[in-house]
């Protein structure tokens, strides 16, 4: 926060330039209404120009025709210019219509402007509790002494047991309306800030993509050195604190159980009377889907970077092959020109291109031959009678046959359950064959186990009295994946 840094930010930072602009009220209000409030990531040029034209028409009716005399498209291109940087103008692959999106600097400026309005309710309790819980997580997450960790867990268990006892006795503490409003407002602010963070994360990956494209266009060294540098930088970003945090958030959000839990919690919170008094935005009910959409944009940027690297490799291989063919054609043309008048003497010599080198350490060491020792014991014939029929009643499960059966079934479908496999090809060896299927699901094939659904598998076996009996086993549903 020194003078030189702030003076440079005042001159060059897009957010500060927006706040200093004569049209700051128009830019901030329009972009907030179109992008921030409905959480729209990109708008086509035609739609955005039409919306801005309606906005300008209303302002001219109120402030006169000289207020904003230029057309809407001119203002949009001006806001997306390099000296402004309030909008990002780009073209999607396969389309010729420009798209517009907010830049992180513009969203920061709009977020700061929204905080200037007076708030009727400023919550502090929930923020203090959040800070306290964060410090507790930092303490518990870095404690390496097992005894201290166990003591903390016992304290938590005692507190939970005491709360269970109070609830069982009828003493049920509930949050009052003030506490509910405090926590809901903090959740709303955190949810909006998270969407803004996504736009900044996506901007950082786009900056990486731009640097990669510039380096490819200007690179004059070897291809291997360039790829090593690019992939090293990509791994550095993926392993950075921001990359790890984004990956952990993305894995958490992709869980279907977490999505369902978030939906239930949001429905419960928005149906509370104290929360309804705040007149919340109903789009909060789908805020986790907005998070997923914003994260998908970030993943798509990383995919575009990979496509650019692949395209570079293909182009470089084609150019190198063409250069080799040009050299060969040049040699052929020169040889044909000299065919009638070959030069005198030795034209060129080719030395032996290989050499036989055998290092001392590469020679195998001497290994003495193993001489078997034969004992002179005399084998004596035994007289014990053993039932040899046991040798012919062994159960052998052909795992190769089961593997072929699963592969043939997955050729027509992307997944199949264990019960369907056994229905099409009944068990021949009972429980032993069922266990072989379970082993194949873990060792050879990809599989998913659904603990919430139980499949009943039956087979025919021979009872103790020699009569056939039907046996069954209840197992969780197992799906074999292609």
Helices and strands as residue ranges (DSSP letters): H 3-12, H 14-20, H 24-31, I 32-36, E 43-44, H 45-63, H 72-79, E 87-91, E 98-102, H 104-114, H 125-142, H 146-168, H 177-218, H 223-238, H 241-253, H 256-270, H 273-277, G 282-286, H 287-337, G 360-362, G 388-392, H 399-412, E 415-417, H 418-424, H 431-443, E 446-462, E 468-481
